Amino acid sequence: MTVHTYSSREFTRDVGAAKRAAGQGPVFITDRGRPAFALLKIEDYYQLAGHHEVSLLEVMDAIPGGANIDFEPQRLQIEVKTVDFA
């Protein structure tokens, strides 16, 4: 695991580089030379926090009163047609 450090100014100039670096390990963002923030991949955060990645179904189940919501989408009907390129 590689640890990268960016000053606040460097981070502001190239957020994309910091995000790519976070793929290899934590990124520390400094403010006046002292670590102020840490940028992590979400998987690393969940592991540190002892949480698992939340699925959309779990989010929907957590909505208060959501158990009484009926959702039955209409069935999609797709018609396939042949194309003549001549």
N, CA, C and O atoms as a GROMACS GRO file, in nm:
protein
  344
    1MET      N    1   0.085  -0.117   0.000
    1MET     CA    2   0.000   0.000   0.000
    1MET      C    3   0.090   0.124   0.000
    1MET      O    4   0.182   0.135   0.081
    2THR      N    5   0.062   0.213  -0.090
    2THR     CA    6   0.138   0.336  -0.103
    2THR      C    7   0.059   0.451  -0.042
    2THR      O    8  -0.061   0.463  -0.064
    3VAL      N    9   0.126   0.536   0.034
    3VAL     CA   10   0.064   0.654   0.092
    3VAL      C   11   0.113   0.777   0.016
    3VAL      O   12   0.234   0.796  -0.001
    4HIS      N   13   0.021   0.858  -0.030
    4HIS     CA   14   0.055   0.980  -0.103
    4HIS      C   15   0.015   1.101  -0.019
    4HIS      O   16  -0.078   1.095   0.062
    5THR      N   17   0.087   1.211  -0.038
    5THR     CA   18   0.056   1.335   0.031
    5THR      C   19   0.045   1.448  -0.071
    5THR      O   20   0.131   1.464  -0.157
    6TYR      N   21  -0.062   1.524  -0.060
    6TYR     CA   22  -0.085   1.640  -0.146
    6TYR      C   23  -0.109   1.761  -0.056
    6TYR      O   24  -0.177   1.751   0.046
    7SER      N   25  -0.052   1.874  -0.094
    7SER     CA   26  -0.088   1.998  -0.024
    7SER      C   27  -0.228   2.036  -0.068
    7SER      O   28  -0.277   1.986  -0.170
    8SER      N   29  -0.293   2.123   0.006
    8SER     CA   30  -0.427   2.169  -0.032
    8SER      C   31  -0.426   2.230  -0.171
    8SER      O   32  -0.519   2.210  -0.249
    9ARG      N   33  -0.322   2.303  -0.201
    9ARG     CA   34  -0.311   2.368  -0.331
    9ARG      C   35  -0.296   2.264  -0.442
    9ARG      O   36  -0.362   2.275  -0.546
   10GLU      N   37  -0.211   2.163  -0.422
   10GLU     CA   38  -0.193   2.058  -0.523
   10GLU      C   39  -0.323   1.981  -0.544
   10GLU      O   40  -0.360   1.949  -0.657
   11PHE      N   41  -0.392   1.953  -0.434
   11PHE     CA   42  -0.518   1.882  -0.442
   11PHE      C   43  -0.620   1.961  -0.522
   11PHE      O   44  -0.690   1.906  -0.607
   12THR      N   45  -0.629   2.090  -0.496
   12THR     CA   46  -0.725   2.176  -0.566
   12THR      C   47  -0.693   2.182  -0.716
   12THR      O   48  -0.784   2.184  -0.798
   13ARG      N   49  -0.566   2.186  -0.750
   13ARG     CA   50  -0.527   2.195  -0.890
   13ARG      C   51  -0.554   2.066  -0.968
   13ARG      O   52  -0.587   2.072  -1.086
   14ASP      N   53  -0.540   1.950  -0.902
   14ASP     CA   54  -0.554   1.824  -0.975
   14ASP      C   55  -0.622   1.718  -0.888
   14ASP      O   56  -0.558   1.626  -0.838
   15VAL      N   57  -0.751   1.733  -0.871
   15VAL     CA   58  -0.829   1.638  -0.792
   15VAL      C   59  -0.822   1.499  -0.854
   15VAL      O   60  -0.818   1.399  -0.782
   16GLY      N   61  -0.822   1.493  -0.986
   16GLY     CA   62  -0.818   1.364  -1.056
   16GLY      C   63  -0.694   1.284  -1.021
   16GLY      O   64  -0.701   1.162  -1.005
   17ALA      N   65  -0.579   1.351  -1.010
   17ALA     CA   66  -0.455   1.282  -0.973
   17ALA      C   67  -0.465   1.226  -0.832
   17ALA      O   68  -0.418   1.116  -0.805
   18ALA      N   69  -0.527   1.301  -0.743
   18ALA     CA   70  -0.544   1.253  -0.605
   18ALA      C   71  -0.637   1.132  -0.602
   18ALA      O   72  -0.613   1.038  -0.526
   19LYS      N   73  -0.742   1.134  -0.682
   19LYS     CA   74  -0.833   1.020  -0.687
   19LYS      C   75  -0.763   0.896  -0.742
   19LYS      O   76  -0.783   0.786  -0.691
   20ARG      N   77  -0.680   0.914  -0.845
   20ARG     CA   78  -0.605   0.800  -0.899
   20ARG      C   79  -0.507   0.747  -0.795
   20ARG      O   80  -0.490   0.626  -0.782
   21ALA      N   81  -0.442   0.836  -0.722
   21ALA     CA   82  -0.347   0.795  -0.618
   21ALA      C   83  -0.418   0.719  -0.507
   21ALA      O   84  -0.361   0.627  -0.447
   22ALA      N   85  -0.542   0.757  -0.477
   22ALA     CA   86  -0.618   0.688  -0.372
   22ALA      C   87  -0.647   0.544  -0.410
   22ALA      O   88  -0.677   0.462  -0.323
   23GLY      N   89  -0.638   0.511  -0.538
   23GLY     CA   90  -0.654   0.374  -0.582
   23GLY      C   91  -0.540   0.285  -0.537
   23GLY      O   92  -0.554   0.162  -0.531
   24GLN      N   93  -0.426   0.346  -0.503
   24GLN     CA   94  -0.308   0.271  -0.459
   24GLN      C   95  -0.292   0.271  -0.307
   24GLN      O   96  -0.214   0.192  -0.253
   25GLY      N   97  -0.364   0.360  -0.240
   25GLY     CA   98  -0.354   0.370  -0.094
   25GLY      C   99  -0.406   0.504  -0.049
   25GLY      O  100  -0.450   0.585  -0.132
   26PRO      N  101  -0.404   0.531   0.081
   26PRO     CA  102  -0.461   0.656   0.130
   26PRO      C  103  -0.384   0.779   0.079
   26PRO      O  104  -0.263   0.774   0.056
   27VAL      N  105  -0.458   0.888   0.064
   27VAL     CA  106  -0.398   1.015   0.024
   27VAL      C  107  -0.422   1.112   0.138
   27VAL      O  108  -0.536   1.135   0.179
   28PHE      N  109  -0.313   1.170   0.189
   28PHE     CA  110  -0.324   1.271   0.294
   28PHE      C  111  -0.318   1.408   0.229
   28PHE      O  112  -0.229   1.434   0.147
   29ILE      N  113  -0.410   1.495   0.266
   29ILE     CA  114  -0.413   1.631   0.215
   29ILE      C  115  -0.372   1.722   0.330
   29ILE      O  116  -0.434   1.722   0.436
   30THR      N  117  -0.268   1.798   0.306
   30THR     CA  118  -0.214   1.881   0.413
   30THR      C  119  -0.264   2.024   0.404
   30THR      O  120  -0.296   2.075   0.296
   31ASP      N  121  -0.270   2.087   0.518
   31ASP     CA  122  -0.304   2.228   0.528
   31ASP      C  123  -0.194   2.293   0.610
   31ASP      O  124  -0.180   2.265   0.729
   32ARG      N  125  -0.116   2.379   0.546
   32ARG     CA  126   0.000   2.442   0.609
   32ARG      C  127   0.100   2.339   0.660
   32ARG      O  128   0.159   2.354   0.767
   33GLY      N  129   0.118   2.233   0.580
   33GLY     CA  130   0.219   2.133   0.611
   33GLY      C  131   0.176   2.025   0.708
   33GLY      O  132   0.254   1.934   0.736
   34ARG      N  133   0.055   2.033   0.759
   34ARG     CA  134   0.007   1.933   0.855
   34ARG      C  135  -0.110   1.856   0.795
   34ARG      O  136  -0.198   1.915   0.731
   35PRO      N  137  -0.114   1.724   0.814
   35PRO     CA  138  -0.225   1.646   0.760
   35PRO      C  139  -0.358   1.698   0.812
   35PRO      O  140  -0.376   1.715   0.933
   36ALA      N  141  -0.451   1.722   0.721
   36ALA     CA  142  -0.582   1.775   0.759
   36ALA      C  143  -0.697   1.682   0.716
   36ALA      O  144  -0.800   1.675   0.782
   37PHE      N  145  -0.677   1.611   0.604
   37PHE     CA  146  -0.780   1.524   0.551
   37PHE      C  147  -0.717   1.398   0.495
   37PHE      O  148  -0.598   1.394   0.465
   38ALA      N  149  -0.800   1.294   0.482
   38ALA     CA  150  -0.755   1.170   0.420
   38ALA      C  151  -0.856   1.131   0.313
   38ALA      O  152  -0.977   1.139   0.335
   39LEU      N  153  -0.806   1.090   0.198
   39LEU     CA  154  -0.890   1.046   0.087
   39LEU      C  155  -0.868   0.897   0.070
   39LEU      O  156  -0.754   0.851   0.054
   40LEU      N  157  -0.979   0.821   0.075
   40LEU     CA  158  -0.972   0.674   0.066
   40LEU      C  159  -1.069   0.623  -0.039
   40LEU      O  160  -1.168   0.689  -0.069
   41LYS      N  161  -1.040   0.504  -0.094
   41LYS     CA  162  -1.140   0.436  -0.175
   41LYS      C  163  -1.255   0.399  -0.081
   41LYS      O  164  -1.232   0.373   0.037
   42ILE      N  165  -1.375   0.396  -0.133
   42ILE     CA  166  -1.491   0.368  -0.049
   42ILE      C  167  -1.481   0.229   0.014
   42ILE      O  168  -1.526   0.209   0.126
   43GLU      N  169  -1.422   0.133  -0.058
   43GLU     CA  170  -1.406  -0.001  -0.003
   43GLU      C  171  -1.315   0.002   0.120
   43GLU      O  172  -1.341  -0.066   0.219
   44ASP      N  173  -1.209   0.082   0.112
   44ASP     CA  174  -1.117   0.094   0.226
   44ASP      C  175  -1.187   0.160   0.345
   44ASP      O  176  -1.167   0.121   0.460
   45TYR      N  177  -1.268   0.261   0.317
   45TYR     CA  178  -1.343   0.327   0.424
   45TYR      C  179  -1.437   0.229   0.492
   45TYR      O  180  -1.441   0.220   0.614
   46TYR      N  181  -1.514   0.154   0.412
   46TYR     CA  182  -1.608   0.057   0.470
   46TYR      C  183  -1.534  -0.045   0.556
   46TYR      O  184  -1.582  -0.084   0.662
   47GLN      N  185  -1.418  -0.088   0.510
   47GLN     CA  186  -1.340  -0.185   0.586
   47GLN      C  187  -1.295  -0.125   0.719
   47GLN      O  188  -1.304  -0.190   0.823
   48LEU      N  189  -1.246  -0.002   0.717
   48LEU     CA  190  -1.202   0.064   0.840
   48LEU      C  191  -1.318   0.088   0.936
   48LEU      O  192  -1.304   0.074   1.058
   49ALA      N  193  -1.433   0.126   0.879
   49ALA     CA  194  -1.549   0.158   0.962
   49ALA      C  195  -1.626   0.033   1.005
   49ALA      O  196  -1.716   0.041   1.088
   50GLY      N  197  -1.588  -0.082   0.949
   50GLY     CA  198  -1.658  -0.206   0.985
   50GLY      C  199  -1.794  -0.217   0.919
   50GLY      O  200  -1.880  -0.291   0.967
   51HIS      N  201  -1.815  -0.146   0.810
   51HIS     CA  202  -1.941  -0.152   0.737
   51HIS      C  203  -1.921  -0.226   0.606
   51HIS      O  204  -1.809  -0.242   0.558
   52HIS      N  205  -2.030  -0.271   0.551
   52HIS     CA  206  -2.025  -0.328   0.418
   52HIS      C  207  -2.087  -0.229   0.321
   52HIS      O  208  -2.157  -0.137   0.363
   53GLU      N  209  -2.062  -0.247   0.193
   53GLU     CA  210  -2.119  -0.157   0.093
   53GLU      C  211  -2.271  -0.173   0.094
   53GLU      O  212  -2.322  -0.285   0.092
   54VAL      N  213  -2.340  -0.063   0.098
   54VAL     CA  214  -2.485  -0.064   0.108
   54VAL      C  215  -2.545  -0.079  -0.032
   54VAL      O  216  -2.507  -0.008  -0.125
   55SER      N  217  -2.637  -0.172  -0.044
   55SER     CA  218  -2.702  -0.192  -0.173
   55SER      C  219  -2.823  -0.098  -0.185
   55SER      O  220  -2.871  -0.045  -0.086
   56LEU      N  221  -2.869  -0.079  -0.307
   56LEU     CA  222  -2.986   0.004  -0.331
   56LEU      C  223  -3.107  -0.053  -0.259
   56LEU      O  224  -3.189   0.022  -0.206
   57LEU      N  225  -3.119  -0.183  -0.256
   57LEU     CA  226  -3.232  -0.247  -0.188
   57LEU      C  227  -3.229  -0.214  -0.038
   57LEU      O  228  -3.334  -0.188   0.022
   58GLU      N  229  -3.110  -0.217   0.022
   58GLU     CA  230  -3.100  -0.183   0.165
   58GLU      C  231  -3.136  -0.038   0.191
   58GLU      O  232  -3.199  -0.006   0.292
   59VAL      N  233  -3.098   0.050   0.100
   59VAL     CA  234  -3.134   0.191   0.114
   59VAL      C  235  -3.284   0.208   0.105
   59VAL      O  236  -3.344   0.281   0.184
   60MET      N  237  -3.345   0.141   0.009
   60MET     CA  238  -3.490   0.151  -0.007
   60MET      C  239  -3.563   0.091   0.113
   60MET      O  240  -3.666   0.144   0.155
   61ASP      N  241  -3.511  -0.019   0.167
   61ASP     CA  242  -3.573  -0.080   0.284
   61ASP      C  243  -3.565   0.010   0.407
   61ASP      O  244  -3.647  -0.003   0.498
   62ALA      N  245  -3.467   0.099   0.410
   62ALA     CA  246  -3.448   0.186   0.525
   62ALA      C  247  -3.539   0.308   0.524
   62ALA      O  248  -3.543   0.382   0.623
   63ILE      N  249  -3.612   0.331   0.416
   63ILE     CA  250  -3.702   0.446   0.408
   63ILE      C  251  -3.818   0.424   0.504
   63ILE      O  252  -3.886   0.322   0.496
   64PRO      N  253  -3.842   0.519   0.596
   64PRO     CA  254  -3.953   0.503   0.690
   64PRO      C  255  -4.086   0.491   0.615
   64PRO      O  256  -4.117   0.573   0.529
   65GLY      N  257  -4.163   0.390   0.648
   65GLY     CA  258  -4.292   0.368   0.583
   65GLY      C  259  -4.279   0.307   0.445
   65GLY      O  260  -4.378   0.292   0.374
   66GLY      N  261  -4.159   0.272   0.406
   66GLY     CA  262  -4.135   0.219   0.272
   66GLY      C  263  -4.196   0.082   0.249
   66GLY      O  264  -4.216   0.042   0.134
   67ALA      N  265  -4.225   0.011   0.356
   67ALA     CA  266  -4.282  -0.123   0.341
   67ALA      C  267  -4.419  -0.119   0.275
   67ALA      O  268  -4.464  -0.217   0.217
   68ASN      N  269  -4.486  -0.004   0.285
   68ASN     CA  270  -4.622   0.007   0.229
   68ASN      C  271  -4.623   0.060   0.086
   68ASN      O  272  -4.731   0.083   0.031
   69ILE      N  273  -4.507   0.078   0.026
   69ILE     CA  274  -4.499   0.129  -0.110
   69ILE      C  275  -4.503   0.011  -0.207
   69ILE      O  276  -4.421  -0.080  -0.200
   70ASP      N  277  -4.599   0.015  -0.297
   70ASP     CA  278  -4.608  -0.088  -0.401
   70ASP      C  279  -4.541  -0.034  -0.527
   70ASP      O  280  -4.567   0.078  -0.569
   71PHE      N  281  -4.457  -0.115  -0.586
   71PHE     CA  282  -4.388  -0.074  -0.708
   71PHE      C  283  -4.393  -0.190  -0.805
   71PHE      O  284  -4.327  -0.292  -0.787
   72GLU      N  285  -4.471  -0.171  -0.908
   72GLU     CA  286  -4.481  -0.271  -1.013
   72GLU      C  287  -4.466  -0.201  -1.147
   72GLU      O  288  -4.564  -0.152  -1.203
   73PRO      N  289  -4.344  -0.196  -1.199
   73PRO     CA  290  -4.322  -0.126  -1.326
   73PRO      C  291  -4.389  -0.201  -1.440
   73PRO      O  292  -4.406  -0.323  -1.436
   74GLN      N  293  -4.426  -0.124  -1.543
   74GLN     CA  294  -4.486  -0.186  -1.660
   74GLN      C  295  -4.380  -0.268  -1.732
   74GLN      O  296  -4.262  -0.232  -1.734
   75ARG      N  297  -4.423  -0.375  -1.790
   75ARG     CA  298  -4.331  -0.462  -1.863
   75ARG      C  299  -4.290  -0.392  -1.992
   75ARG      O  300  -4.374  -0.340  -2.065
   76LEU      N  301  -4.161  -0.391  -2.018
   76LEU     CA  302  -4.107  -0.328  -2.138
   76LEU      C  303  -4.129  -0.418  -2.258
   76LEU      O  304  -4.095  -0.536  -2.255
   77GLN      N  305  -4.187  -0.363  -2.363
   77GLN     CA  306  -4.210  -0.440  -2.484
   77GLN      C  307  -4.119  -0.386  -2.593
   77GLN      O  308  -4.128  -0.270  -2.632
   78ILE      N  309  -4.030  -0.471  -2.641
   78ILE     CA  310  -3.934  -0.432  -2.743
   78ILE      C  311  -3.966  -0.506  -2.872
   78ILE      O  312  -3.985  -0.628  -2.873
   79GLU      N  313  -3.972  -0.431  -2.979
   79GLU     CA  314  -3.998  -0.489  -3.110
   79GLU      C  315  -3.868  -0.481  -3.190
   79GLU      O  316  -3.812  -0.373  -3.208
   80VAL      N  317  -3.822  -0.593  -3.237
   80VAL     CA  318  -3.699  -0.600  -3.315
   80VAL      C  319  -3.735  -0.601  -3.463
   80VAL      O  320  -3.815  -0.683  -3.509
   81LYS      N  321  -3.676  -0.508  -3.536
   81LYS     CA  322  -3.702  -0.500  -3.680
   81LYS      C  323  -3.572  -0.523  -3.755
   81LYS      O  324  -3.465  -0.486  -3.709
   82THR      N  325  -3.583  -0.584  -3.873
   82THR     CA  326  -3.466  -0.603  -3.956
   82THR      C  327  -3.437  -0.474  -4.033
   82THR      O  328  -3.529  -0.397  -4.063
   83VAL      N  329  -3.311  -0.452  -4.066
   83VAL     CA  330  -3.270  -0.331  -4.137
   83VAL      C  331  -3.212  -0.371  -4.270
   83VAL      O  332  -3.131  -0.463  -4.278
   84ASP      N  333  -3.252  -0.302  -4.375
   84ASP     CA  334  -3.200  -0.328  -4.507
   84ASP      C  335  -3.103  -0.214  -4.543
   84ASP      O  336  -3.146  -0.100  -4.562
   85PHE      N  337  -2.976  -0.244  -4.552
   85PHE     CA  338  -2.874  -0.144  -4.580
   85PHE      C  339  -2.849  -0.125  -4.730
   85PHE      O  340  -2.755  -0.054  -4.768
   86ALA      N  341  -2.930  -0.186  -4.814
   86ALA     CA  342  -2.908  -0.176  -4.959
   86ALA      C  343  -2.960  -0.047  -5.017
   86ALA      O  344  -2.950  -0.025  -5.137
   0.00000   0.00000   0.00000
